[in-house]
Amino acid sequence: MSMETINGNLDVMGVGNASAVSHLVFSVSNLHIKAPGLVNFVLFIDDKEIGSIPLYIRGAQSKVE
């Protein structure tokens, strides 16, 4: 499964020697996952993979009565 690449620029600037933080939030719609398993979201910055976030999809749980 592959998604269209999202490209953009983000400037994060601290003041003096202070560190700076920025939060990125993406809304992904129409994402269809066909079966239980692992979906991995990979973050690339300047064409370098800097991290990934695994999403584990479980199958539907049976309700026991």
Secondary structure, DSSP 8 states (H G I E B T S, - for coil): --------------STT------------S----SSEEEEEEEEETTEEEEEEEEEE--------
